């Protein structure tokens, strides 16, 4: 499926993988949706924030976030709804998170 609108040049695209301890899953998911919904509802520069879960491991989450530019990502990093999940990660995660920061390219 092709996106309706191509990503703007200068967009910041994040792929994150987070593995959560089973006993903290519910708390993590609540904080994660608070962050995702806060970004999508209040940040004009947050173009996409997809939350997915591994089909084999319900404690492995993959996030796909797209910000218009580095400034929009900085706004998100300072947002109040990010603080809860940021504060809980040391307790909730079963292993270090993995993040890939990328940029869009267009066809030649």
Secondary structure as UniProt FT lines:
FT   TURN            9..10
FT   STRAND          12..20
FT   HELIX           22..24
FT   HELIX           25..42
FT   TURN            44..45
FT   STRAND          46..53
FT   TURN            58..59
FT   STRAND          60..67
FT   HELIX           70..77
FT   HELIX           80..92
FT   STRAND          98..102
//
